[in-house]
C-alpha cells in the first residue's frame, strides 16, 4: 500500500523525506495551471528558474520569458502569468523560460525528489490515473504564498488525496493530508462561494487579473502531465 503526504507550504517541505517518492507540485493560482495550459497548447519545454536575474539572462540569450512577482508581469518579460496568454500560436513547439513568485520556487524545492510532476485541476484525472497506477509513495507540495499556507493549493491537495485513498491503493497517517481532505469536503459542495475566502483571489482582483479564477478550477482541460527532467519541464504523456 502506497502512502500519501501533503506539505502545506514550501516552508514545510523540509520536514518530509522526498526520497523514492513522487513529488506533486501544486500552485493553482496560477503557476501550475499556466504550465498545464502551455503543455495543452503544445509548448515543447519549460525552463523554471528561481531568480529574476536568471530570467533576465535567458531573455538576453533570446529565450521567450514569462516572469512575474506579486502577480504582476516584470518589465523585461514577454508575458505575465495568465493562462489565457499561452495560445497555440504563441507557444506551440517553443521553449519558454518561467519564473514566478511561488510556483517555480516550489518546483525547484521539489527537485530534491527523484520524480517531480506538475498538477492542477486542469489535468486532475490524468494525474490521478498516473499516481493510482504506480508503485510510489506520493508527497504533494503546495506552493503556498511566500512560504505561507494558502487555501486553494490545499483544497486541490485534499481532492487528490481523497481520490487516491478512495482508489484503495493509498493510505495516510499524515495529519496535513487529513486536514486537506477535510478542507476539500467543506469547500467542494459550493466551490464558487468558498473561493471568496481565498486571499490570492483578492490579490488578483486588485490587479484586474481575477478573470482566471473559474478556469483554474475547471477539471480536466488537458491530459498533459508535465514532469521535471534535467532542470526542464517536458510532457510525460
C-alpha positions as CSV (number, residue, x, y, z in Angstrom):
1,X,0.0,0.0,0.0
2,X,1.4,3.4,-1.0
3,X,1.3,6.4,1.3
4,X,0.4,9.9,0.6
5,X,1.6,13.1,2.4
6,X,0.9,16.8,2.0
7,X,3.4,19.6,2.6
8,X,1.0,22.6,3.2
9,X,3.6,25.1,2.1
10,X,7.2,25.3,0.8
11,X,8.4,26.1,4.3
12,X,7.1,22.7,5.5
13,X,8.7,20.7,2.6
14,X,12.0,20.2,4.6
15,X,10.1,18.3,7.2
16,X,9.4,15.5,4.8
17,X,11.7,12.9,3.2
18,X,11.2,13.0,-0.6
19,X,13.4,10.1,-1.4
20,X,11.8,7.4,-3.6
21,X,8.5,9.5,-3.7
22,X,6.7,11.3,-6.5
23,X,6.5,14.9,-5.6
24,X,3.4,16.6,-7.0
25,X,3.8,20.4,-7.2
26,X,0.7,22.4,-6.9
27,X,0.2,26.2,-7.4
28,X,-3.4,26.5,-8.5
29,X,-3.4,30.4,-8.7
30,X,-1.6,30.4,-11.0
31,X,1.7,28.7,-11.9
32,X,0.8,25.0,-12.3
33,X,-2.4,26.0,-14.1
34,X,-0.4,28.1,-16.5
35,X,2.2,25.2,-17.0
36,X,-0.6,22.7,-17.8
37,X,-2.2,25.2,-20.2
38,X,1.1,25.7,-22.0
39,X,1.6,21.9,-22.5
40,X,-2.1,21.6,-23.6
41,X,-1.3,24.2,-26.3
42,X,1.9,22.5,-27.5
43,X,4.8,24.0,-25.7
44,X,8.0,21.9,-26.2
45,X,9.8,22.7,-22.9
46,X,9.5,25.0,-19.9
47,X,12.6,26.0,-18.0
48,X,11.7,27.0,-14.5
49,X,14.1,29.5,-12.8
50,X,14.1,30.9,-9.3
51,X,15.5,34.4,-9.7
52,X,14.8,37.4,-11.7
53,X,18.5,37.6,-12.7
54,X,18.3,34.1,-14.2
55,X,15.2,35.1,-16.1
56,X,16.9,38.2,-17.4
57,X,20.0,36.2,-18.5
58,X,17.8,33.9,-20.5
59,X,16.0,36.8,-22.1
60,X,19.3,38.3,-23.2
61,X,20.1,35.0,-24.8
62,X,16.9,35.2,-26.9
63,X,14.6,33.0,-25.0
64,X,10.9,33.7,-24.6
65,X,10.5,34.6,-20.9
66,X,7.4,34.5,-18.6
67,X,8.1,36.3,-15.3
68,X,6.0,37.8,-12.6
69,X,6.4,38.9,-9.0
70,X,3.5,39.6,-6.6
71,X,1.1,38.8,-9.5
72,X,2.5,41.4,-11.9
73,X,4.4,41.0,-15.1
74,X,8.1,42.1,-14.9
75,X,9.1,44.8,-17.4
76,X,11.6,42.7,-19.3
77,X,9.4,39.7,-19.7
78,X,7.5,38.7,-22.8
79,X,4.4,37.6,-20.8
80,X,2.9,37.8,-17.4
81,X,1.3,34.8,-15.6
82,X,-2.2,34.3,-17.0
83,X,-3.0,31.0,-18.7
84,X,-5.0,32.9,-21.3
85,X,-1.8,34.3,-22.8
86,X,-0.5,31.0,-24.0
87,X,-2.5,30.1,-27.1
88,X,-1.1,27.5,-29.5
89,X,0.2,30.2,-31.9
90,X,2.3,31.7,-29.1
91,X,3.8,28.5,-27.6
92,X,3.4,25.5,-29.8
93,X,6.8,24.0,-30.4
94,X,8.6,26.6,-28.3
95,X,10.9,26.6,-25.2
96,X,9.7,29.0,-22.5
97,X,11.6,30.3,-19.5
98,X,9.4,30.7,-16.5
99,X,9.8,32.5,-13.2
100,X,7.1,33.3,-10.6
101,X,6.6,34.4,-7.1
102,X,5.8,30.9,-5.6
103,X,5.4,28.2,-8.2
104,X,8.9,28.0,-9.7
105,X,10.4,28.0,-6.2
106,X,8.2,25.1,-5.3
107,X,9.3,23.2,-8.4
108,X,13.0,23.7,-7.6
109,X,12.4,22.7,-4.0
110,X,10.6,19.6,-5.2
111,X,13.6,18.7,-7.4
112,X,15.2,17.1,-4.4
113,X,13.0,14.1,-5.2
114,X,13.6,11.6,-7.9
115,X,10.3,12.4,-9.7
116,X,8.5,15.8,-9.8
117,X,5.2,16.2,-11.7
118,X,3.0,19.3,-12.1
119,X,-0.6,19.2,-11.1
120,X,-3.7,21.3,-11.4
121,X,-7.4,20.9,-11.7
122,X,-6.9,21.2,-15.4
123,X,-5.1,17.8,-15.6
124,X,-6.6,16.3,-12.4
125,X,-7.8,12.9,-13.9
126,X,-4.5,12.3,-15.7
127,X,-2.6,12.9,-12.6
128,X,-4.9,10.7,-10.6
129,X,-4.6,7.8,-13.0
130,X,-0.8,8.1,-13.3
131,X,-0.4,8.1,-9.5
132,X,-3.0,5.4,-8.9
133,X,-1.3,3.0,-11.3
134,X,2.2,3.4,-9.8
135,X,4.1,1.8,-7.1
136,X,5.5,5.0,-5.4
137,X,4.6,7.0,-2.3
138,X,3.3,10.5,-3.1
139,X,4.2,13.8,-1.5
140,X,2.0,16.8,-2.6
141,X,3.9,20.0,-2.3
142,X,1.6,23.1,-2.0
143,X,3.4,26.2,-3.3
144,X,1.5,28.5,-1.0
145,X,2.2,32.2,-0.8
146,X,5.8,33.2,0.1
147,X,6.2,30.2,2.4
148,X,2.8,30.5,3.9
149,X,-0.3,28.2,3.8
150,X,-2.9,29.0,1.2
151,X,-6.4,27.7,0.7
152,X,-6.5,26.9,-3.0
153,X,-3.5,24.6,-3.1
154,X,-4.6,22.8,0.0
155,X,-8.1,22.3,-1.5
156,X,-6.5,20.7,-4.5
157,X,-4.2,18.5,-2.3
158,X,-7.3,17.3,-0.4
159,X,-9.2,16.5,-3.6
160,X,-6.3,14.4,-5.0
161,X,-5.5,12.7,-1.7
162,X,-9.2,11.9,-1.2
163,X,-9.4,10.3,-4.6
164,X,-6.2,8.3,-4.2
165,X,-7.2,6.9,-0.8
166,X,-10.6,6.0,-2.2
167,X,-8.9,4.1,-5.0
168,X,-7.8,1.6,-2.4
169,X,-4.1,1.9,-3.4
170,X,-3.1,4.6,-0.9
171,X,-3.3,5.2,2.8
172,X,-2.1,8.0,5.1
173,X,-1.2,8.7,8.7
174,X,-0.3,12.3,7.8
175,X,-2.3,15.0,9.7
176,X,-1.8,17.6,7.0
177,X,-3.2,15.1,4.4
178,X,-6.3,14.5,6.5
179,X,-6.7,18.3,7.1
180,X,-6.5,18.9,3.4
181,X,-9.2,16.2,2.8
182,X,-11.4,17.8,5.4
183,X,-11.0,21.2,3.7
184,X,-11.8,19.7,0.3
185,X,-15.0,18.2,1.7
186,X,-16.0,21.6,3.2
187,X,-15.2,23.6,0.0
188,X,-16.3,21.3,-2.8
189,X,-20.1,21.5,-2.4
190,X,-20.1,25.2,-3.3
191,X,-16.6,26.0,-4.5
192,X,-17.6,29.3,-6.1
193,X,-18.8,30.7,-2.7
194,X,-15.8,29.2,-0.8
195,X,-13.3,30.8,-3.1
196,X,-14.4,34.2,-1.8
197,X,-12.2,33.3,1.2
198,X,-9.1,32.8,-0.9
199,X,-6.5,35.6,-0.4
200,X,-4.9,35.1,-3.8
201,X,-8.3,35.7,-5.4
202,X,-8.4,39.1,-3.9
203,X,-4.8,39.9,-4.7
204,X,-5.5,39.1,-8.3
205,X,-8.8,41.1,-8.3
206,X,-6.9,44.2,-7.2
207,X,-4.7,43.8,-10.2
208,X,-7.6,43.1,-12.6
209,X,-6.3,39.6,-13.1
210,X,-9.0,37.5,-11.5
211,X,-10.6,36.5,-14.8
212,X,-8.6,33.3,-14.5
213,X,-10.3,32.0,-11.3
214,X,-13.1,29.9,-12.8
215,X,-10.7,28.5,-15.5
216,X,-8.1,27.4,-12.9
217,X,-10.8,25.4,-11.0
218,X,-12.1,23.7,-14.1
219,X,-11.5,20.0,-14.2
220,X,-9.8,18.0,-17.0
221,X,-9.0,20.5,-19.7
222,X,-5.9,18.5,-20.7
223,X,-4.3,15.1,-20.4
224,X,-0.8,16.5,-20.2
225,X,1.4,15.5,-17.3
226,X,4.4,17.9,-17.1
227,X,7.5,16.2,-15.5
228,X,10.8,17.7,-14.4
229,X,13.8,16.3,-16.3
230,X,17.3,17.7,-16.1
231,X,16.1,21.1,-15.0
232,X,13.3,21.4,-17.6
233,X,9.7,20.6,-17.7
234,X,8.6,18.3,-20.5
235,X,5.4,16.5,-21.3
236,X,5.5,13.0,-19.8
237,X,2.3,11.9,-21.6
